[in-house]
Amino acid sequence: MLFNSQAFLLLFLPLTLAGYYLFAKHRAQREWLLISASLFFYGYWDYRLLPLLVFSICANWLFARWIRAHDRKGVFVAGIALNLLLIGVFKYADFFAGSLAWMFGEQHTPWNIILPLGISFFTFQQISYLADRYKGEAPEYGFREYFLYVSFFPQLIAGPIVRHNELIYQLDAPPDRPGMYERLSRGATLLAIGLVKKVLIADTAARIADPLFASAATVQLSLIDAWVAALAFTIQIYFDFSGYSDMAIGLALMFALSLPFNFNVPYRATSIREFWRRWHMTLSHFLRDYLYIPLGGGRHGLKRQSLALTVTMFLGGLWHGAGWTFVAWGVMHGVGLAAHAWWSRLSAFRLPVPAAWTVTMLFVITGWVLFRAQSFAEAVSVMESMFGLNGFSLETAKYEGPAYIILIGAVVALIGPSSQDVALERRYDKPWAAFATASALVVCAILVGSGDHSEFIYFQF
């Protein structure tokens, strides 16, 4: 089920909220209701995916209990192995088989294994809990609260990646405690902001980027079209994923639960390191705490740090998708982070802020071309056109979306407050604020009713 659908906005959400607050004084009932709603939400896509989700949750909960009662290392390794096996089979089996076949000059016929929605997110979430249990930094939770922690529908399919100590303790507090109406209104505001990002900006930018990237697979784009394609996707992916995160956080707040922020105006970063501190923050924190630091982090010199950064981002790229373009994108960012570390340590020279921002954004935009392209050939074709290697033709191709959406998206991303600042920090107890929020919800609900709405980009991961 999509957040940006009438079935969700007009039926699922109101009914689930009503039932949840009906059982506000009864913790067990409201949590089981929310679990049931979350399973329905997940199974709405394909009911065949439900057994895997339920099995994953039950198995990890049992492993978490056994870690403290039996051989800790053996149980921990078995739990991690099971999680990696599940994600390896369902997400990477065809990729690895195809790569091996290519190495030996063979042809692999895809097995067409169904990719369970959100498997990367709920698997990483549970790996982090097992790791914390193994280190003695996490308590043993009851089955119901652990099941809800993993399956909670706002963050189940595309994050944020929520850690146990960021959510489960909140279940103790009744949702109708003081501040209920403020939480509902601020959550609804963040939901409206996320819908506007997705429906009005990201989906419009997609109608520019998609046909241009499709054309690049067969013909050379002009200089202008290549930059339009790259910039359109730069806007699309930011507003698509940050829009989802805003909706997830807003929806959780409407259920009186707080999720961690996932974006903090990343396109204002003046270094690649700062970019990753602002982009997909929960994934960045996961990679830092469970990969980068265990690999040595910055504690053993620049060479070791460079290796840790490159390996971490290599795995981060692979996490994003079963394709070598994602791996190359991850390595590209790992090398960029390593270069930044060497520059910061060894050079006293610092670029002026405008120059540092320009270099950072050129790096990020070029990386997005690699991330978006369906093949290396397509990515190289677009990049060559962007930097004039295919000539300086200024002819423009046809695409559906209005090009001005790129400018609008850039202004919103680079100027003004963040969405969480608008929805959660500022006072907006004015009639115009309520009218704006309600109008945005109504307009978006009408627009998604046309059927011209798309899945979120990160659903494929």
Summary of the structure (lengths in Angstrom):
residues: 461
radius of gyration: 22.7
end to end distance: 16.2
largest distance: 68.6
contacts: 1508
relative contact order: 0.12
helix: 72%
strand: 0%
